[in-house]
Amino acid sequence: MAGIGFELRKLLDRQSLWGLVRAYVYAGVISSGPWVLSIVGVMGIGLLSVGRVPDLEVRQFLVTVTYLMAASLIGTGGLQLMFTRFIADCAYRHEEPRILPNLMGALTVTAVGAGALAVPLVFLLAGSLAVRLLTVTALVVLSASWIAVVLLSSLRDYRGVVGSFLVGYAISVAGALSLRPLGTAGLLGGFLAGQIVLLLAMVSLVARRFPTDRLVAFDFLDRRRAYVSLALTGLLYNLGIWIDKLIFWFTPSTSEVVLGPLRASVIYDIPIFLAYLSIVPGMAVFLVRVETTFAVEYEAFFAAVRQGQPLAEIRRRRDRLTLAVKQGISEIFKVQGITVLVLLLAAPRLLEAVGISRLYLQLFSVDLAGVAMQVLMLAVFNVLFYLDERRATLALSATFCALNAALTIATQHAGPPFYGYGFALSTAITSLAGLLVASRKLDRLETDTFMRAR
């Protein structure tokens, strides 16, 4: 699944500054594109609509899209990981013709599931009928998009992937701004138009890369190829990412009603979403350096095992694999650490530039640290997934979710100076625990490999 990373490494191999810049820009957009572009796009729509659309309607739009992102990510988290494993197995077995029809099957399951969840929302949500229908449709489209995104890392057309993201969100912004005289419905309608274009573009890229004569298949649901532990891991991980926000949203003392049952936390939301913009450099390093280098050494190790190489050679390959992990983690520390340091120094001016009080400075700083540790956590999870340590990743995801919930509630009781520490500590503790698990698994890799073979 690191195919697009290998293509980006070719830009680095040209030994030119322009190639270096292009590789990391592409990697940053691809690895964190949907998440970061959605934040930038939605905040851009909100800022450009101030003064032209009533403030309440702008806020209703921002909060509605935030809930849509949360619901779609949590709702599809289980299927995302399970489907990723299925696609990876298809690629390994050279069963590429099965990929596109199963993508269509996964999109069908997602659309039906999201639709079943969304239909009652038409009656539960507040606002005009147009706003409610657009919200329901957006939930279905966004949920399907997260499934389609799974396949993008296996494509080698990085220009097409980046172009699809940029065009989709450009249409979202332009559409929302052109329809803003219609208020919340216009903003949602414009945003939805761009997301539909993005979804169609992603499916088109996959169809071009993996042609087939079948339309729809549901092989990914076969018990023999479906991994329930991965589904639970994806669900718990995505719930863990959002649970601190949900707690702040639905605690009356830290939130307020915005639109019917939808609440928002003024004190918590803006700093955390701004902090997430810092994830781009670390994710770029993760895609270009960590995943691709690790994938090469991983394949070399298991090739040595399959070919019956001497134990000394297998251990040498294990050592190279371990070194690749250490170097990758080190690079993430360096790049994300520098990013955090620069943003901490620029934080006062940055907050002023976007019209936010300096009172948010401490919370923004804590959130930056939490996001940096989340990048590390993703890298560790990736290593464990390659090693097929499904139980370990499930336990770590459950730990992360439980810690974030418990520590967030504790910091709420402790008072505003401690807000954000629940998220930061939970990502830090989970990352460190994951590093210990990964280190132990790598030390025993050849032993565990032969034991499993028996």
Helices and strands as residue ranges (DSSP letters): H 3-12, H 17-49, H 55-92, G 96-98, H 99-124, H 129-149, G 152-154, H 158-178, G 180-182, H 184-209, G 219-221, H 228-249, G 252-254, E 256-259, E 262-264, H 266-275, G 276-278, H 279-285, I 286-291, H 292-306, H 311-353, G 358-360, H 361-386, H 390-414, G 416-418, H 421-443, H 445-453
